[in-house]
Amino acid sequence: MITLSHTPEFISVSGDTYTVRHHIRKAGGLWMAAPTGKGGYWRVPNTPANLAAMSALASGEPVPEAPAPAQPAAAQPAQRPAPAVDLSAYALQRDLAALGSDLNTVSKRLAERLAALEEARPQVLTIAPREEGLEALTFDSAHVMLPHLIQSLAAGLHVWIAGPSGSGKTHGAEQAAKALGLTFRLQGAMTMAHELTGFVDAGGRYHETPFVTSFRSGGLILLDELDAGSNEALLALNAALANGVMCLPSGEIIRAHGDFKCIGSANTFGAGATAEYVGRTRIDAAFLQRFGARLTWAYDEALERAISGNEGFARRVQKARANAKAHGIKVLITPRASQAGAKLIAAGYSSDEAANMTYLADLTPEQRRTVEAH
């Protein structure tokens, strides 16, 4: 499976690209290795021809041939051939020296500028159709980690996503389900095993849970707030997630459907309470190992600005968040404040009034001055 996402400048190509890498290189693609050294993606200049070629690769169709250069009409006089252009590294460095710089410096500055442009915009993610006759899916505002979530699930892994409150974990899981053509189900924090496995009532009737329904019939289940529940409840799922088999309280034994996918979301990676999330539980290591991929779902500030409803106020919230972090103030200033403030401003409140009613409401006067500093 090949997944595409793109900004106005670049197309990102990830997934099973080994057998088609020559097409990607032909389009000017560069391999961008992941920081861990494992995996990565191709970055291709975003032109109409390249977008058509990469979309064809993602859908398994033949790559369209580049149009042949137009030939001069017979009636036109013959043109003198253009002089050869020296594109050697020596020549480029020689010419750049005249500008008071060098190739390495210019390349570095260009790379920094392109990276800044990419970071400033939420990415557009296009998913190739799963079957012939279906249209490709496009998410106009996708979290930067959404392609990795979709690809990990498509690889057959259960995925743990950890990120701060309001970072869009639930929305990302819903988008992943849509991209994979699966029914989305949600189950919140659990403190007892029957909340996951179901129970038999006094009349002998078995009551099924969203997890069991997804396990039996297929679908994507999001186990939300996993680090806010109890280990006793979670351990009931060890066999189900590791071996694909589950014994229900009714005595029935069921096996995982071929389209069963599981995402666990939390504010932490299961290591226990933090200064911001004091009520979080330390998760049993055996249960954590059931999640083959673990993704950090941080705030995507380009996405936050795009969906907030008021980009100016969102930037103010982001500045306050950065100031709080820089000064060690342990408060949560989340994208939810950007969205709530936008609604208040649309209702007639000023930006300062919206700030006081949202992210500043729980702060002391000194903390307010610090996070609002310019």
C-alpha positions, 0 to 999 in steps of 0.5 A: 500500500502506498500513501500520499500526502502533499503540500503546495510544494511537495508530495510525500510518498510512503509505504511499499515503494521499493518496486516503484522507486525508479519512478519516484527518482525519475520525478525528482524524489528524495528519500527522507530517512526517519530520525530513528534511522528506520523507515522514512518517506519520499519527498517529490516536487509537487507539479501536475505531472508528478502528482499524476504519476504518484497518484497512479503509483498509489492506485496501482495504475500505469504511470503516465508518460511525460508529454514529448516536447513540441516539434517546431512547425515545418514553416518555421525557420530552423533555430540555432541550438542553445549553447551548452550550460555548465551545471557542474558543482564547480560551475555552480560554486563559482557562480555562487561565489560571485554572490558572496556565498557558497553552495552548502550555505545556499542549500542549507538556507533553501532547505530551511525555508522549504521546511518552514513552508511545509510546517506552516500549512496543514498537510493534504492527505490523499488515500488511494482507492481500495477497490476499482471503481471507488474514488480516492479519499482526500483529507484537506486538513490532516495531522502530520502523523495520520499517514503513519497511523494509517500505514501501521494499521494497514500493516496489521499492527495495533497502534498506541497513540500518545499525546496531550489533551486536545491534540486530535487523537480521536479525530485522527482515529476516525479519519484512519477508519474512514481511510481503511473503509472500516466502521469506527467505534469508541470505548472510553476509560475502563475500570472493570473487565466486563466493560471490555468483555461484556457480561451476562445478566440475571436472565442469562442474556449476554451483553456485548461491548463495542470492543467485542463487536469490532473483534467479532465483526470487524471494524476499528475500535479506539480504546480511549484514555487507556492510561486513565483506567485500571490494569485489571480491566486491560489485562482481560484483552491480552489474549485477544490482542496478542493471539486473536482469540477471546473467551467471552463471559457467556462461554463463547470463544471467538476469533478476531475478524480479518478487518479488526483494528485496534488503536489505544489512545492516552496522554502518556506511553503508560509510564504513570502520572506526570505533572500535567496528568496526575491521574494517569496509571502505570500500564502493565508492560505485557499489555503495552507490548500488544501494541506493535506501533507507538506514535507520538501525537503532538500538537500540529500547530498548522492544523490547529490554525487551519481548523480553529476558525480564527487564525489570529487567535490561534496564533495567540494561543500558540504563543502563550503555550510556547511561553508557558513551556519556556518558563516551566509553567505546568498548565494545559493550553490546548487547541480546544482553547483556540476553537473556543476562543474563535467561537467567542470572538464570532459571538462578539467578544474581543480577543482579550475577553476570549483569552480571559474566558479560555486559556487564561481562566485558571492562571494566576495574575503572574502566570498570565503576565508570563504567558502573554509576554510578547 
